[in-house]
Amino acid sequence: MTSSLRLLNPARDAAALHSIFGDSRQCLYMTREATTSVAETADLLARYQHGSSPTTWAIIDTNAVVGRVTLYSKDGGWSEDAGYVPGKVWELGIMMCPAAQGRGLAFEACCQAIDIVDERAKPRRIFADIDPDNTASIRLCERLGFCYEGTLRSLWHTHIGVRDTYMMSLVEGDERPWRT
Protein backbone atom coordinates (compact mmCIF):
# COMPACT_ATOMS: atom_id res chain seq x y z
CA MET A 1 0.00 0.00 0.00
CA THR A 2 1.40 3.36 -0.98
CA SER A 3 -1.27 5.75 0.25
CA SER A 4 -2.68 6.49 3.67
CA LEU A 5 -5.67 8.33 5.09
CA ARG A 6 -5.90 11.08 7.68
CA LEU A 7 -8.96 13.04 8.73
CA LEU A 8 -9.65 15.87 6.32
CA ASN A 9 -9.10 19.42 7.50
CA PRO A 10 -10.88 21.75 5.02
CA ALA A 11 -8.71 24.80 5.77
CA ARG A 12 -5.41 22.91 5.64
CA ASP A 13 -6.29 20.67 2.68
CA ALA A 14 -8.14 23.13 0.42
CA ALA A 15 -5.08 24.30 -1.51
CA ALA A 16 -4.14 20.73 -2.53
CA LEU A 17 -7.73 19.73 -3.26
CA HIS A 18 -8.40 22.86 -5.31
CA SER A 19 -6.72 21.00 -8.20
CA ILE A 20 -9.87 18.85 -8.15
CA PHE A 21 -12.64 21.15 -7.02
CA GLY A 22 -11.33 24.13 -9.00
CA ASP A 23 -11.02 22.18 -12.28
CA SER A 24 -14.10 22.04 -14.52
CA ARG A 25 -13.01 18.70 -16.05
CA GLN A 26 -12.71 17.12 -12.59
CA CYS A 27 -16.11 18.55 -11.57
CA LEU A 28 -17.90 17.49 -14.75
CA TYR A 29 -20.01 14.84 -12.98
CA MET A 30 -20.66 16.83 -9.82
CA THR A 31 -23.94 18.61 -9.28
CA ARG A 32 -22.16 21.98 -9.18
CA GLU A 33 -19.53 23.78 -11.18
CA ALA A 34 -15.88 24.03 -10.16
CA THR A 35 -14.91 26.45 -7.41
CA THR A 36 -13.14 29.67 -8.37
CA SER A 37 -10.72 30.02 -5.44
CA VAL A 38 -8.99 28.06 -2.69
CA ALA A 39 -11.21 29.85 -0.15
CA GLU A 40 -14.32 28.68 -2.00
CA THR A 41 -12.90 25.15 -2.09
CA ALA A 42 -12.32 25.30 1.69
CA ASP A 43 -15.92 26.44 2.23
CA LEU A 44 -17.23 23.66 -0.03
CA LEU A 45 -15.14 21.01 1.76
CA ALA A 46 -16.43 22.25 5.13
CA ARG A 47 -20.04 22.05 3.90
CA TYR A 48 -19.48 18.57 2.44
CA GLN A 49 -17.83 17.42 5.65
CA HIS A 50 -20.64 18.64 7.93
CA GLY A 51 -21.99 15.58 9.72
CA SER A 52 -19.37 13.23 8.29
CA SER A 53 -16.09 14.57 9.68
CA PRO A 54 -15.18 11.27 11.44
CA THR A 55 -15.41 9.47 8.06
CA THR A 56 -14.00 12.04 5.62
CA TRP A 57 -10.33 11.64 4.86
CA ALA A 58 -7.55 13.28 2.91
CA ILE A 59 -5.69 10.72 0.81
CA ILE A 60 -1.95 11.06 1.38
CA ASP A 61 0.76 9.83 -1.00
CA THR A 62 4.41 10.61 -0.23
CA ASN A 63 3.37 13.29 2.28
CA ALA A 64 1.12 15.13 -0.20
CA VAL A 65 -2.68 15.35 -0.26
CA VAL A 66 -3.79 13.73 -3.52
CA GLY A 67 -7.51 13.25 -2.98
CA ARG A 68 -10.50 13.00 -0.70
CA VAL A 69 -12.58 9.95 0.23
CA THR A 70 -15.69 9.96 2.35
CA LEU A 71 -18.28 7.56 3.57
CA TYR A 72 -21.25 9.26 5.10
CA SER A 73 -24.17 7.81 6.92
CA LYS A 74 -27.47 8.38 5.19
CA ASP A 75 -29.59 7.31 8.16
CA GLY A 76 -27.44 8.21 11.17
CA GLY A 77 -27.41 11.41 13.14
CA TRP A 78 -26.69 13.23 16.37
CA SER A 79 -28.12 12.11 19.68
CA GLU A 80 -28.21 14.26 22.83
CA ASP A 81 -26.76 11.44 24.97
CA ALA A 82 -24.56 9.53 22.52
CA GLY A 83 -23.24 12.19 20.12
CA TYR A 84 -22.96 10.99 16.54
CA VAL A 85 -24.69 7.65 15.98
CA PRO A 86 -23.81 6.03 12.63
CA GLY A 87 -26.59 4.47 10.63
CA LYS A 88 -26.60 1.30 8.58
CA VAL A 89 -26.76 2.88 5.10
CA TRP A 90 -23.68 4.73 3.84
CA GLU A 91 -22.69 6.52 0.65
CA LEU A 92 -19.16 6.44 -0.82
CA GLY A 93 -17.60 9.46 -2.49
CA ILE A 94 -14.07 9.88 -3.84
CA MET A 95 -12.19 12.44 -5.88
CA MET A 96 -8.53 12.32 -6.88
CA CYS A 97 -6.15 15.08 -7.97
CA PRO A 98 -5.44 14.76 -11.71
CA ALA A 99 -1.73 14.01 -11.15
CA ALA A 100 -2.62 11.06 -8.87
CA GLN A 101 -5.16 9.41 -11.14
CA GLY A 102 -4.48 6.04 -12.74
CA ARG A 103 -2.06 4.80 -10.07
CA GLY A 104 -4.43 2.68 -7.97
CA LEU A 105 -4.53 5.19 -5.11
CA ALA A 106 -8.32 5.62 -5.32
CA PHE A 107 -8.79 1.86 -4.94
CA GLU A 108 -6.43 1.76 -1.94
CA ALA A 109 -8.16 4.71 -0.29
CA CYS A 110 -11.63 3.25 -0.79
CA CYS A 111 -10.50 -0.11 0.63
CA GLN A 112 -9.10 1.60 3.72
CA ALA A 113 -12.20 3.78 4.18
CA ILE A 114 -14.63 0.86 3.75
CA ASP A 115 -12.60 -1.24 6.21
CA ILE A 116 -12.80 1.56 8.81
CA VAL A 117 -16.56 2.00 8.41
CA ASP A 118 -17.14 -1.76 8.33
CA GLU A 119 -15.29 -2.04 11.65
CA ARG A 120 -16.89 0.97 13.36
CA ALA A 121 -20.47 0.93 12.06
CA LYS A 122 -21.16 -2.55 10.67
CA PRO A 123 -23.10 -1.09 7.71
CA ARG A 124 -25.91 -3.01 6.09
CA ARG A 125 -25.35 -1.17 2.80
CA ILE A 126 -22.74 1.05 1.16
CA PHE A 127 -23.74 2.61 -2.12
CA ALA A 128 -22.30 4.81 -4.83
CA ASP A 129 -24.36 7.24 -6.91
CA ILE A 130 -22.44 7.66 -10.20
CA ASP A 131 -23.08 9.55 -13.43
CA PRO A 132 -23.43 6.87 -16.15
CA ASP A 133 -20.73 8.60 -18.23
CA ASN A 134 -18.21 8.48 -15.36
CA THR A 135 -16.59 5.22 -16.45
CA ALA A 136 -13.57 5.62 -14.14
CA SER A 137 -15.81 5.66 -11.04
CA ILE A 138 -17.92 2.79 -12.35
CA ARG A 139 -14.80 0.67 -12.96
CA LEU A 140 -13.45 1.57 -9.51
CA CYS A 141 -16.67 0.42 -7.84
CA GLU A 142 -16.70 -2.79 -9.87
CA ARG A 143 -13.14 -3.48 -8.71
CA LEU A 144 -14.27 -2.86 -5.12
CA GLY A 145 -16.99 -5.50 -5.53
CA PHE A 146 -19.97 -3.13 -5.84
CA CYS A 147 -22.92 -4.55 -7.78
CA TYR A 148 -24.93 -2.61 -10.35
CA GLU A 149 -28.47 -2.02 -9.08
CA GLY A 150 -29.99 0.08 -11.81
CA THR A 151 -30.19 3.49 -13.39
CA LEU A 152 -32.37 6.21 -11.91
CA ARG A 153 -33.45 8.39 -14.80
CA SER A 154 -33.36 12.19 -14.68
CA LEU A 155 -32.44 12.21 -11.00
CA TRP A 156 -29.99 15.12 -10.85
CA HIS A 157 -30.23 18.65 -12.22
CA THR A 158 -26.59 19.65 -12.57
CA HIS A 159 -24.51 22.38 -14.13
CA ILE A 160 -24.38 20.23 -17.32
CA GLY A 161 -28.11 19.52 -17.37
CA VAL A 162 -30.47 16.85 -16.11
CA ARG A 163 -28.57 13.61 -15.54
CA ASP A 164 -29.34 9.97 -14.82
CA THR A 165 -27.53 8.19 -12.02
CA TYR A 166 -26.02 4.71 -11.99
CA MET A 167 -26.55 3.03 -8.60
CA MET A 168 -24.05 0.48 -7.29
CA SER A 169 -23.73 -1.09 -3.86
CA LEU A 170 -21.96 -3.38 -1.45
CA VAL A 171 -24.26 -4.95 1.11
CA GLU A 172 -23.63 -6.80 4.33
CA GLY A 173 -22.19 -10.19 3.49
CA ASP A 174 -20.81 -9.18 0.05
CA GLU A 175 -17.19 -10.13 -0.50
CA ARG A 176 -14.63 -7.36 -0.08
CA PRO A 177 -12.23 -8.51 -2.84
CA TRP A 178 -9.17 -6.78 -1.38
CA ARG A 179 -9.46 -8.91 1.76
CA THR A 180 -9.12 -12.25 -0.04
C-alpha positions, 0 to 999 in steps of 0.5 A: 500500500502506498497511500494512507488516510488522515482526517480531512481538514478543510482549511489545511487541505483546500489548496491541494484539493483545489486542483480537483474542485477548481477544475471544470473537467474534474467537476464534470459529474458533480452537481455543481460547477468548479470552485473559483478560489482556494477559499471557496474550495475550503468552504465547499469542503467544510459544507461537504464534511458537515456531519461526516467529519469522522469518516472524511479523509484526505488521501496522502501519498508521499506526504502530499494530499492527492484526494478526498474519500468519504463515507457518510451515513445516510440514516445516522445522526446526532443524539443528545446522549450519545453524540454521533450515531452512525446508521446502517446505510452509507454513501461512498464518495471519492475524488482524486487530484489529476496528477494522482489518477491512474495509479491505484490510489483511489482503490487503496483509499476506498478499501481503507475507508470501507474497512474503517466504516465496516469495523466501526459501524457494521453497515448493512449497505454502502452505495455509490451514486455515479453519473453513467458517463463516469466510467472511471468511477464505475470501474473503480466500484466494480473493482471494489466489488460493488454490484450494479443495481440500476439506473435512476433516470433524470435524478440530478439537475446539474450544471451540465443539465439533467442527468441519470444516475447509476446506482451500485452497492456493497451490502452486508455479506458481500465479499470485499475482494481486497481482503481475499 
